[in-house]
Amino acid sequence: VDGKRVEIPALQRYIVLYKPEKVMTTMRDPQRRRTVAQLLPAGAAGVVPVGRLDYDTSGILLMTNDGDLAHVLTHPRYGVEKTYRASVRGRLTPADVEAFARGIRLEEGPARPAKVRVVRNGAISELDLTIHEGRNRQVRRMLEALGHPVVSLTRMRFGPLGLGRLAPGAWREATPKEISALRLVAERARENGS
């Protein structure tokens, strides 16, 4: 305009994806394994995963090109909630539940306290576990530390986003209400984390 170059800002996109097991949370994989990029629509160039899910973990994953929001949602200082549904070997005891509330010691130090809700207790138990960190394989390592190896693990919620009726491998655009909720979580996290 008037001899000056004008940059048009990129349209911000927020995609909610149900990552299946055996899919890498990367845009490319040198070992040629399936990646989340292969599950996205053709016009989703520029979006990247917000955080990560392990290769063997399924569940909700936010993909966006909003770098500021992604930074706050993944930075450990801000402690955005993540809820997982875990199927584990063995019956959970009251002492196991109490250990989560205190914080389980991992190799690199104690994990922050976590909320746990036992859904089913038996030879294979099922529980919902809410954490505020995102250490490498954290949920699996916490459960293994208590003697309950994970059979399957699915992230059900990421901040205000839930899986809803998405099927593994499916995606949808985040709703305006969800985007507002994400921004509110980020704003509160910044206020509480600084």
DAFEN-V281933 format. One record per pair of residues at least 24 apart in sequence whose C-alpha atoms are under 10 Angstrom apart, sorted by the first residue. I is the first residue (numbers start at 1). J is the second residue. Records with the same first field share a line. If there is no record, write none. Layout:
# DAFEN-V281933
I = J ; J
This chain:
# DAFEN-V281933
10 = 46 ; 65 ; 66
11 = 65 ; 66
12 = 46 ; 47 ; 64 ; 65 ; 66 ; 67
13 = 44 ; 45 ; 46 ; 47 ; 63 ; 64 ; 65 ; 66 ; 173 ; 174 ; 179
14 = 44 ; 47 ; 48 ; 62 ; 63 ; 64 ; 65 ; 66 ; 172 ; 173 ; 174 ; 175 ; 176 ; 178 ; 179
15 = 40 ; 41 ; 44 ; 47 ; 48 ; 49 ; 61 ; 62 ; 63 ; 64 ; 65 ; 171 ; 172 ; 173 ; 174 ; 175
16 = 40 ; 49 ; 60 ; 61 ; 62 ; 63 ; 64 ; 161 ; 162 ; 163 ; 166 ; 170 ; 171 ; 172 ; 173 ; 174 ; 175 ; 178
17 = 49 ; 59 ; 60 ; 61 ; 62 ; 63 ; 163 ; 166 ; 167 ; 168 ; 169 ; 170 ; 171 ; 172 ; 173 ; 174
18 = 58 ; 59 ; 60 ; 61 ; 62 ; 154 ; 155 ; 156 ; 162 ; 163 ; 164 ; 165 ; 166 ; 167 ; 168 ; 169 ; 170 ; 171 ; 172
19 = 53 ; 54 ; 55 ; 57 ; 58 ; 59 ; 60 ; 61 ; 62 ; 154 ; 155 ; 166 ; 167 ; 168 ; 169 ; 170 ; 171
20 = 53 ; 55 ; 56 ; 57 ; 58 ; 59 ; 60 ; 154 ; 167 ; 168 ; 169 ; 170
21 = 53 ; 54 ; 55 ; 56 ; 57 ; 58 ; 59 ; 152 ; 153 ; 154 ; 168 ; 169
22 = 54 ; 55 ; 56 ; 57 ; 58
23 = 53 ; 54 ; 55 ; 56 ; 57 ; 58 ; 169
24 = 52 ; 53 ; 54 ; 55 ; 56 ; 57
25 = 49 ; 50 ; 51 ; 52 ; 53 ; 54 ; 55 ; 61
26 = 51 ; 52 ; 53
36 = 61 ; 63 ; 169
37 = 63
38 = 169
39 = 169 ; 170 ; 171
40 = 169 ; 170 ; 171 ; 172
41 = 171 ; 172
50 = 74 ; 158
51 = 75 ; 134
52 = 134 ; 136
53 = 134 ; 136 ; 137 ; 154 ; 155
54 = 136 ; 137 ; 153
56 = 137 ; 151 ; 152 ; 153 ; 154
57 = 84 ; 86 ; 137 ; 140 ; 152 ; 153 ; 154 ; 155
58 = 84 ; 85 ; 152 ; 153 ; 154 ; 155 ; 156 ; 168 ; 169
59 = 83 ; 84 ; 85 ; 153 ; 154 ; 155 ; 156 ; 157 ; 158 ; 162 ; 163 ; 166 ; 167 ; 168 ; 169
60 = 84 ; 154 ; 155 ; 156 ; 157 ; 158 ; 161 ; 162 ; 163 ; 164 ; 166 ; 168 ; 171
61 = 155 ; 156 ; 157 ; 158 ; 161 ; 162 ; 163 ; 171
62 = 158 ; 161 ; 171 ; 173 ; 174
63 = 171 ; 173 ; 174
64 = 174
68 = 186
69 = 182 ; 183 ; 185 ; 186 ; 187
70 = 182 ; 186
71 = 186
72 = 183 ; 185 ; 186 ; 187 ; 189 ; 190 ; 193
73 = 158 ; 159 ; 182 ; 183 ; 185 ; 186 ; 187 ; 189 ; 190
74 = 132 ; 133 ; 134 ; 186
75 = 133 ; 134 ; 189 ; 193
76 = 132 ; 133 ; 134 ; 135 ; 193
77 = 132 ; 133 ; 189 ; 190 ; 192 ; 193 ; 194
78 = 132 ; 133 ; 185 ; 186 ; 187 ; 188 ; 189 ; 190 ; 191 ; 192 ; 193 ; 194
79 = 112 ; 131 ; 132 ; 133 ; 134 ; 159 ; 189 ; 190 ; 192 ; 193
80 = 131 ; 132 ; 133 ; 134 ; 158 ; 159 ; 160 ; 185 ; 186 ; 188 ; 189
81 = 114 ; 130 ; 131 ; 132 ; 133 ; 134 ; 157 ; 158 ; 159 ; 160 ; 185
82 = 129 ; 130 ; 131 ; 132 ; 133 ; 134 ; 155 ; 156 ; 157 ; 158 ; 159 ; 160 ; 161 ; 162
83 = 114 ; 115 ; 116 ; 128 ; 129 ; 130 ; 131 ; 132 ; 139 ; 154 ; 155 ; 156 ; 157 ; 158 ; 159 ; 162
84 = 116 ; 127 ; 128 ; 129 ; 130 ; 131 ; 139 ; 153 ; 154 ; 155 ; 156 ; 157 ; 158
85 = 116 ; 117 ; 118 ; 119 ; 126 ; 127 ; 128 ; 129 ; 130 ; 152 ; 153 ; 154 ; 155 ; 156 ; 157
86 = 118 ; 119 ; 124 ; 125 ; 126 ; 127 ; 128 ; 129 ; 139 ; 140 ; 143 ; 149 ; 150 ; 151 ; 152 ; 153 ; 154 ; 155 ; 156
87 = 119 ; 120 ; 121 ; 124 ; 125 ; 126 ; 127 ; 128 ; 148 ; 149 ; 150 ; 151 ; 152 ; 153 ; 154
88 = 121 ; 122 ; 123 ; 124 ; 125 ; 126 ; 127 ; 140 ; 143 ; 144 ; 147 ; 148 ; 149 ; 150 ; 151 ; 152 ; 153
89 = 121 ; 122 ; 123 ; 124 ; 125 ; 126 ; 143 ; 144 ; 147 ; 148 ; 149 ; 150 ; 151 ; 152
90 = 121 ; 122 ; 123 ; 124 ; 125 ; 126 ; 147 ; 148 ; 149 ; 150
91 = 118 ; 120 ; 121 ; 122 ; 123 ; 124 ; 125 ; 126 ; 147 ; 148
92 = 118 ; 120 ; 121 ; 122 ; 123 ; 124 ; 125 ; 126 ; 127 ; 146 ; 147 ; 148
93 = 118 ; 121
95 = 146
96 = 143 ; 146 ; 147 ; 148
97 = 146
99 = 142 ; 146
100 = 129 ; 130 ; 131 ; 142 ; 143 ; 146
103 = 142
104 = 141 ; 142 ; 143 ; 145 ; 146
105 = 141 ; 142 ; 145 ; 146
106 = 138 ; 141 ; 142 ; 145
107 = 141 ; 145
108 = 135
110 = 142
111 = 135 ; 138 ; 139 ; 142
114 = 139
124 = 148 ; 149 ; 150 ; 151
125 = 150 ; 151
126 = 150 ; 151 ; 152 ; 153
127 = 153
128 = 153 ; 154 ; 155 ; 156
129 = 155 ; 156
130 = 155 ; 156 ; 157 ; 158
132 = 159
158 = 182
159 = 185 ; 186
160 = 184 ; 185
